[in-house]
Amino acid sequence: MSILQFLKSKSFFKQIAIAIVGFVILFFVLKFWLNVTTNHDQKIQVPDLHKLTISEAQRKLNELNLDFKVIDSASYNPEYPKRSVIEQSPEGGEFVKEKRKIYLTLNPSKYRDITIPDLNGRTKRQAESELQAIGFIVGTDYTYVRDIGLDVVRGLRHKGKIINPNDKLPKNSIIELVLGDGNR
């Protein structure tokens, strides 16, 4: 039997019809199964959790049958309460399905501590630039001591107390410079 005769035979057309019917049935079964298992038409609106504590956010998400995970603490933001939500993903107002995880970023309780660099012998300008670059605020109330170098750093103070290299202070702390007056 040649290929041409086989393509014209009844058995070939029966096999094609069975394959098409099987494919259509498989398609509709698969579509029905996916709709049932993936909750296709379900929509839950994510609440806005910004500025809520972790316990308040947990209670709100549990009411909606949503899960959450704390992914990180960000840089301290004084506009938000301590240990409150400052970011969330997905954002409030978006729609998700039940049991979806909402990823939360919390506000730490304070600014992170930064190590004080050794600035002794540097110029006022160099010291100010370095302190500002790592996150400190340089005060404008300079203290001058007798020293041959004019405007050369001879120490650092925070709230009137002397601070040493490798001490730690919270970011955005005000540091006052102790400078040489340029006299012998």
C-alpha atoms as an extended CHARMM CRD file, in Angstrom:
* protein
*
       184  EXT
         1         1  MET       CA              0.0000000000        0.0000000000        0.0000000000  PROA      1               0.0000000000
         2         2  SER       CA              1.4980000000        3.3000000000       -1.0570000000  PROA      2               0.0000000000
         3         3  ILE       CA              1.4810000000        6.4530000000        1.0050000000  PROA      3               0.0000000000
         4         4  LEU       CA             -1.0430000000        8.0730000000       -1.3080000000  PROA      4               0.0000000000
         5         5  GLN       CA             -3.5090000000        5.2120000000       -0.8900000000  PROA      5               0.0000000000
         6         6  PHE       CA             -3.0520000000        5.3060000000        2.9010000000  PROA      6               0.0000000000
         7         7  LEU       CA             -3.8350000000        9.0550000000        3.0070000000  PROA      7               0.0000000000
         8         8  LYS       CA             -7.1110000000        8.3360000000        1.1440000000  PROA      8               0.0000000000
         9         9  SER       CA             -8.1600000000        5.4050000000        3.3450000000  PROA      9               0.0000000000
        10        10  LYS       CA            -10.9090000000        5.3770000000        6.0050000000  PROA      10              0.0000000000
        11        11  SER       CA             -8.5310000000        4.2890000000        8.7720000000  PROA      11              0.0000000000
        12        12  PHE       CA             -6.3790000000        7.4030000000        8.2480000000  PROA      12              0.0000000000
        13        13  PHE       CA             -9.4260000000        9.7000000000        8.5560000000  PROA      13              0.0000000000
        14        14  LYS       CA            -10.6180000000        7.7850000000       11.6470000000  PROA      14              0.0000000000
        15        15  GLN       CA             -7.2080000000        8.3030000000       13.3010000000  PROA      15              0.0000000000
        16        16  ILE       CA             -7.2460000000       12.0310000000       12.4680000000  PROA      16              0.0000000000
        17        17  ALA       CA            -10.8100000000       12.4000000000       13.8520000000  PROA      17              0.0000000000
        18        18  ILE       CA             -9.8850000000       10.5350000000       17.0550000000  PROA      18              0.0000000000
        19        19  ALA       CA             -6.8110000000       12.7470000000       17.4960000000  PROA      19              0.0000000000
        20        20  ILE       CA             -8.8270000000       15.9570000000       17.0130000000  PROA      20              0.0000000000
        21        21  VAL       CA            -11.5960000000       14.8480000000       19.4020000000  PROA      21              0.0000000000
        22        22  GLY       CA             -8.9830000000       13.7640000000       21.9790000000  PROA      22              0.0000000000
        23        23  PHE       CA             -7.1870000000       17.1010000000       21.6990000000  PROA      23              0.0000000000
        24        24  VAL       CA            -10.4590000000       19.0740000000       22.1190000000  PROA      24              0.0000000000
        25        25  ILE       CA            -11.4640000000       16.9950000000       25.1710000000  PROA      25              0.0000000000
        26        26  LEU       CA             -7.9830000000       17.3610000000       26.7050000000  PROA      26              0.0000000000
        27        27  PHE       CA             -8.0870000000       21.1250000000       26.0860000000  PROA      27              0.0000000000
        28        28  PHE       CA            -11.4350000000       21.6090000000       27.8600000000  PROA      28              0.0000000000
        29        29  VAL       CA            -10.4920000000       19.3210000000       30.7790000000  PROA      29              0.0000000000
        30        30  LEU       CA             -7.2220000000       21.1760000000       31.2440000000  PROA      30              0.0000000000
        31        31  LYS       CA             -8.9510000000       24.5640000000       31.0490000000  PROA      31              0.0000000000
        32        32  PHE       CA            -11.5750000000       23.5310000000       33.6350000000  PROA      32              0.0000000000
        33        33  TRP       CA             -8.9120000000       22.0810000000       35.9450000000  PROA      33              0.0000000000
        34        34  LEU       CA             -6.7750000000       25.2410000000       35.7730000000  PROA      34              0.0000000000
        35        35  ASN       CA             -9.7720000000       27.4950000000       36.5270000000  PROA      35              0.0000000000
        36        36  VAL       CA            -10.6190000000       25.4300000000       39.6080000000  PROA      36              0.0000000000
        37        37  THR       CA             -7.0890000000       25.0850000000       40.9960000000  PROA      37              0.0000000000
        38        38  THR       CA             -5.8360000000       28.6260000000       40.3380000000  PROA      38              0.0000000000
        39        39  ASN       CA             -8.9390000000       30.5270000000       41.5570000000  PROA      39              0.0000000000
        40        40  HSD       CA             -8.9540000000       32.3460000000       38.2250000000  PROA      40              0.0000000000
        41        41  ASP       CA            -11.7100000000       34.8910000000       38.9550000000  PROA      41              0.0000000000
        42        42  GLN       CA            -10.7720000000       35.5650000000       42.5690000000  PROA      42              0.0000000000
        43        43  LYS       CA             -9.6170000000       39.0830000000       43.4480000000  PROA      43              0.0000000000
        44        44  ILE       CA             -8.5950000000       40.3920000000       46.8660000000  PROA      44              0.0000000000
        45        45  GLN       CA             -7.6010000000       44.0410000000       47.0890000000  PROA      45              0.0000000000
        46        46  VAL       CA             -4.3580000000       44.5150000000       49.0120000000  PROA      46              0.0000000000
        47        47  PRO       CA             -4.7790000000       47.0200000000       51.8640000000  PROA      47              0.0000000000
        48        48  ASP       CA             -2.4300000000       49.9680000000       52.3090000000  PROA      48              0.0000000000
        49        49  LEU       CA             -0.1930000000       48.9610000000       55.2190000000  PROA      49              0.0000000000
        50        50  HSD       CA              2.0690000000       52.0380000000       55.3380000000  PROA      50              0.0000000000
        51        51  LYS       CA              2.7100000000       53.3760000000       58.8700000000  PROA      51              0.0000000000
        52        52  LEU       CA              1.0960000000       50.3150000000       60.5170000000  PROA      52              0.0000000000
        53        53  THR       CA              2.9770000000       48.2620000000       63.0960000000  PROA      53              0.0000000000
        54        54  ILE       CA              3.7680000000       44.6610000000       62.2240000000  PROA      54              0.0000000000
        55        55  SER       CA              0.9990000000       43.3290000000       64.5300000000  PROA      55              0.0000000000
        56        56  GLU       CA             -1.6240000000       45.6570000000       62.9900000000  PROA      56              0.0000000000
        57        57  ALA       CA             -0.5130000000       44.6420000000       59.4850000000  PROA      57              0.0000000000
        58        58  GLN       CA             -0.6520000000       40.9500000000       60.4300000000  PROA      58              0.0000000000
        59        59  ARG       CA             -4.2010000000       41.3000000000       61.7830000000  PROA      59              0.0000000000
        60        60  LYS       CA             -5.3610000000       43.1490000000       58.6600000000  PROA      60              0.0000000000
        61        61  LEU       CA             -3.7860000000       40.5910000000       56.2940000000  PROA      61              0.0000000000
        62        62  ASN       CA             -5.1510000000       37.6130000000       58.2630000000  PROA      62              0.0000000000
        63        63  GLU       CA             -8.6860000000       39.0080000000       57.8740000000  PROA      63              0.0000000000
        64        64  LEU       CA             -8.2070000000       38.9090000000       54.0800000000  PROA      64              0.0000000000
        65        65  ASN       CA             -6.5650000000       35.4530000000       54.0960000000  PROA      65              0.0000000000
        66        66  LEU       CA             -3.2210000000       36.8620000000       52.9090000000  PROA      66              0.0000000000
        67        67  ASP       CA              0.2510000000       35.9600000000       54.1730000000  PROA      67              0.0000000000
        68        68  PHE       CA              3.1870000000       38.3150000000       54.7220000000  PROA      68              0.0000000000
        69        69  LYS       CA              6.9340000000       38.1650000000       54.9960000000  PROA      69              0.0000000000
        70        70  VAL       CA              9.2600000000       40.8080000000       56.4100000000  PROA      70              0.0000000000
        71        71  ILE       CA             12.1000000000       41.0780000000       53.9350000000  PROA      71              0.0000000000
        72        72  ASP       CA             14.2410000000       43.8080000000       55.4580000000  PROA      72              0.0000000000
        73        73  SER       CA             14.5490000000       46.8910000000       57.5370000000  PROA      73              0.0000000000
        74        74  ALA       CA             15.3480000000       49.9520000000       55.4610000000  PROA      74              0.0000000000
        75        75  SER       CA             17.1760000000       53.1230000000       56.3590000000  PROA      75              0.0000000000
        76        76  TYR       CA             15.5290000000       54.8970000000       59.2670000000  PROA      76              0.0000000000
        77        77  ASN       CA             12.8590000000       57.3740000000       58.1810000000  PROA      77              0.0000000000
        78        78  PRO       CA             11.8140000000       59.7900000000       60.9690000000  PROA      78              0.0000000000
        79        79  GLU       CA              8.4780000000       60.5000000000       59.2060000000  PROA      79              0.0000000000
        80        80  TYR       CA              7.3010000000       56.9340000000       59.9520000000  PROA      80              0.0000000000
        81        81  PRO       CA              6.7190000000       55.4120000000       63.4110000000  PROA      81              0.0000000000
        82        82  LYS       CA              9.4220000000       53.0610000000       64.6890000000  PROA      82              0.0000000000
        83        83  ARG       CA              9.0790000000       49.4410000000       63.4780000000  PROA      83              0.0000000000
        84        84  SER       CA              6.2350000000       50.3310000000       61.1150000000  PROA      84              0.0000000000
        85        85  VAL       CA              5.7530000000       49.3610000000       57.4710000000  PROA      85              0.0000000000
        86        86  ILE       CA              7.4350000000       51.7930000000       55.0640000000  PROA      86              0.0000000000
        87        87  GLU       CA              7.2370000000       49.6960000000       51.8660000000  PROA      87              0.0000000000
        88        88  GLN       CA              5.1220000000       46.8110000000       50.6630000000  PROA      88              0.0000000000
        89        89  SER       CA              4.9670000000       44.6500000000       47.5580000000  PROA      89              0.0000000000
        90        90  PRO       CA              2.4560000000       44.4190000000       45.9600000000  PROA      90              0.0000000000
        91        91  GLU       CA              1.3280000000       47.9540000000       46.7430000000  PROA      91              0.0000000000
        92        92  GLY       CA             -1.9730000000       48.8140000000       48.4040000000  PROA      92              0.0000000000
        93        93  GLY       CA             -4.9250000000       48.8090000000       45.9960000000  PROA      93              0.0000000000
        94        94  GLU       CA             -3.5770000000       46.0610000000       43.7290000000  PROA      94              0.0000000000
        95        95  PHE       CA             -5.5020000000       42.8120000000       43.3540000000  PROA      95              0.0000000000
        96        96  VAL       CA             -4.1400000000       39.3850000000       44.3400000000  PROA      96              0.0000000000
        97        97  LYS       CA             -5.4330000000       35.8730000000       45.0540000000  PROA      97              0.0000000000
        98        98  GLU       CA             -5.8400000000       34.3260000000       48.5060000000  PROA      98              0.0000000000
        99        99  LYS       CA             -2.7790000000       33.0280000000       50.3560000000  PROA      99              0.0000000000
       100       100  ARG       CA             -0.5640000000       35.4560000000       48.3960000000  PROA      100             0.0000000000
       101       101  LYS       CA              2.4970000000       36.7090000000       50.2940000000  PROA      101             0.0000000000
       102       102  ILE       CA              2.8150000000       40.4290000000       50.8190000000  PROA      102             0.0000000000
       103       103  TYR       CA              6.4570000000       41.4630000000       51.2640000000  PROA      103             0.0000000000
       104       104  LEU       CA              6.9860000000       44.1690000000       53.8960000000  PROA      104             0.0000000000
       105       105  THR       CA              9.9150000000       46.4740000000       54.6410000000  PROA      105             0.0000000000
       106       106  LEU       CA             10.0110000000       47.8950000000       58.1630000000  PROA      106             0.0000000000
       107       107  ASN       CA             11.3220000000       51.1560000000       59.5650000000  PROA      107             0.0000000000
       108       108  PRO       CA             14.1370000000       50.4930000000       62.0850000000  PROA      108             0.0000000000
       109       109  SER       CA             13.8890000000       51.9270000000       65.5840000000  PROA      109             0.0000000000
       110       110  LYS       CA             16.7460000000       54.4000000000       65.0200000000  PROA      110             0.0000000000
       111       111  TYR       CA             19.4080000000       55.4990000000       62.5820000000  PROA      111             0.0000000000
       112       112  ARG       CA             22.1550000000       52.9480000000       62.0940000000  PROA      112             0.0000000000
       113       113  ASP       CA             25.4330000000       53.4870000000       63.8960000000  PROA      113             0.0000000000
       114       114  ILE       CA             28.4220000000       54.6830000000       61.8560000000  PROA      114             0.0000000000
       115       115  THR       CA             32.0760000000       54.3800000000       62.8620000000  PROA      115             0.0000000000
       116       116  ILE       CA             33.9140000000       57.6770000000       63.3420000000  PROA      116             0.0000000000
       117       117  PRO       CA             36.9230000000       57.9380000000       60.9880000000  PROA      117             0.0000000000
       118       118  ASP       CA             40.3420000000       59.1900000000       62.0950000000  PROA      118             0.0000000000
       119       119  LEU       CA             40.3720000000       62.8050000000       60.8860000000  PROA      119             0.0000000000
       120       120  ASN       CA             43.2080000000       64.1260000000       63.0470000000  PROA      120             0.0000000000
       121       121  GLY       CA             45.5500000000       66.2390000000       60.9230000000  PROA      121             0.0000000000
       122       122  ARG       CA             43.0960000000       66.7610000000       58.0640000000  PROA      122             0.0000000000
       123       123  THR       CA             41.9210000000       70.1790000000       56.9720000000  PROA      123             0.0000000000
       124       124  LYS       CA             38.5280000000       71.4860000000       58.0210000000  PROA      124             0.0000000000
       125       125  ARG       CA             37.2550000000       71.1770000000       54.4580000000  PROA      125             0.0000000000
       126       126  GLN       CA             38.4190000000       67.5550000000       54.0830000000  PROA      126             0.0000000000
       127       127  ALA       CA             36.9200000000       66.5720000000       57.4410000000  PROA      127             0.0000000000
       128       128  GLU       CA             33.5670000000       68.2230000000       56.6830000000  PROA      128             0.0000000000
       129       129  SER       CA             33.3530000000       66.4890000000       53.2980000000  PROA      129             0.0000000000
       130       130  GLU       CA             34.1830000000       63.0610000000       54.7170000000  PROA      130             0.0000000000
       131       131  LEU       CA             31.7810000000       63.3650000000       57.6630000000  PROA      131             0.0000000000
       132       132  GLN       CA             28.9260000000       64.5180000000       55.4210000000  PROA      132             0.0000000000
       133       133  ALA       CA             29.6360000000       61.7330000000       52.9120000000  PROA      133             0.0000000000
       134       134  ILE       CA             29.2240000000       59.0170000000       55.5400000000  PROA      134             0.0000000000
       135       135  GLY       CA             26.0330000000       60.5370000000       56.9610000000  PROA      135             0.0000000000
       136       136  PHE       CA             26.9150000000       62.9460000000       59.7570000000  PROA      136             0.0000000000
       137       137  ILE       CA             25.9460000000       66.5980000000       60.1200000000  PROA      137             0.0000000000
       138       138  VAL       CA             28.8790000000       68.9400000000       60.7220000000  PROA      138             0.0000000000
       139       139  GLY       CA             28.0820000000       71.6550000000       63.2450000000  PROA      139             0.0000000000
       140       140  THR       CA             29.0970000000       75.2620000000       62.7580000000  PROA      140             0.0000000000
       141       141  ASP       CA             30.1990000000       75.8890000000       66.3510000000  PROA      141             0.0000000000
       142       142  TYR       CA             33.9340000000       75.2750000000       65.9480000000  PROA      142             0.0000000000
       143       143  THR       CA             36.2540000000       75.0470000000       68.9330000000  PROA      143             0.0000000000
       144       144  TYR       CA             39.7790000000       76.4050000000       68.3940000000  PROA      144             0.0000000000
       145       145  VAL       CA             42.8350000000       75.2180000000       70.3020000000  PROA      145             0.0000000000
       146       146  ARG       CA             46.4260000000       76.5040000000       70.2170000000  PROA      146             0.0000000000
       147       147  ASP       CA             48.0990000000       74.7150000000       67.3290000000  PROA      147             0.0000000000
       148       148  ILE       CA             50.4960000000       75.6500000000       64.5480000000  PROA      148             0.0000000000
       149       149  GLY       CA             48.0890000000       74.4210000000       61.8440000000  PROA      149             0.0000000000
       150       150  LEU       CA             45.2750000000       76.7850000000       60.9010000000  PROA      150             0.0000000000
       151       151  ASP       CA             41.9080000000       74.9800000000       60.5090000000  PROA      151             0.0000000000
       152       152  VAL       CA             43.5400000000       71.5680000000       60.9670000000  PROA      152             0.0000000000
       153       153  VAL       CA             41.3870000000       69.0250000000       62.8080000000  PROA      153             0.0000000000
       154       154  ARG       CA             42.6700000000       68.3080000000       66.3140000000  PROA      154             0.0000000000
       155       155  GLY       CA             39.5840000000       66.5180000000       67.6570000000  PROA      155             0.0000000000
       156       156  LEU       CA             35.8520000000       65.8710000000       67.3590000000  PROA      156             0.0000000000
       157       157  ARG       CA             32.9860000000       66.4730000000       69.7710000000  PROA      157             0.0000000000
       158       158  HSD       CA             29.4020000000       65.3260000000       70.0010000000  PROA      158             0.0000000000
       159       159  LYS       CA             27.0750000000       67.0870000000       72.4670000000  PROA      159             0.0000000000
       160       160  GLY       CA             30.0990000000       68.5720000000       74.1970000000  PROA      160             0.0000000000
       161       161  LYS       CA             31.8530000000       65.2280000000       74.7270000000  PROA      161             0.0000000000
       162       162  ILE       CA             35.1060000000       64.2750000000       73.0220000000  PROA      162             0.0000000000
       163       163  ILE       CA             34.7400000000       61.4170000000       70.5550000000  PROA      163             0.0000000000
       164       164  ASN       CA             37.5760000000       59.2350000000       69.3350000000  PROA      164             0.0000000000
       165       165  PRO       CA             38.2240000000       57.4320000000       66.0470000000  PROA      165             0.0000000000
       166       166  ASN       CA             36.3540000000       54.0880000000       65.8170000000  PROA      166             0.0000000000
       167       167  ASP       CA             33.6290000000       55.2580000000       68.2330000000  PROA      167             0.0000000000
       168       168  LYS       CA             30.1380000000       54.7890000000       66.8470000000  PROA      168             0.0000000000
       169       169  LEU       CA             27.3760000000       57.3730000000       66.5570000000  PROA      169             0.0000000000
       170       170  PRO       CA             23.9510000000       57.2160000000       64.9100000000  PROA      170             0.0000000000
       171       171  LYS       CA             23.6850000000       58.5520000000       61.3630000000  PROA      171             0.0000000000
       172       172  ASN       CA             22.6870000000       62.2650000000       61.2050000000  PROA      172             0.0000000000
       173       173  SER       CA             24.3910000000       63.0290000000       64.5380000000  PROA      173             0.0000000000
       174       174  ILE       CA             25.8460000000       66.5310000000       64.7980000000  PROA      174             0.0000000000
       175       175  ILE       CA             29.6240000000       66.5220000000       65.1090000000  PROA      175             0.0000000000
       176       176  GLU       CA             31.5470000000       69.6250000000       66.1110000000  PROA      176             0.0000000000
       177       177  LEU       CA             35.1460000000       70.0550000000       64.9420000000  PROA      177             0.0000000000
       178       178  VAL       CA             38.0470000000       71.0280000000       67.2100000000  PROA      178             0.0000000000
       179       179  LEU       CA             40.4720000000       72.9900000000       65.0090000000  PROA      179             0.0000000000
       180       180  GLY       CA             43.9270000000       74.5000000000       65.2800000000  PROA      180             0.0000000000
       181       181  ASP       CA             44.0750000000       78.3080000000       65.4600000000  PROA      181             0.0000000000
       182       182  GLY       CA             47.2940000000       78.7290000000       63.4770000000  PROA      182             0.0000000000
       183       183  ASN       CA             49.3000000000       80.3060000000       66.3360000000  PROA      183             0.0000000000
       184       184  ARG       CA             52.5370000000       78.9790000000       67.7920000000  PROA      184             0.0000000000
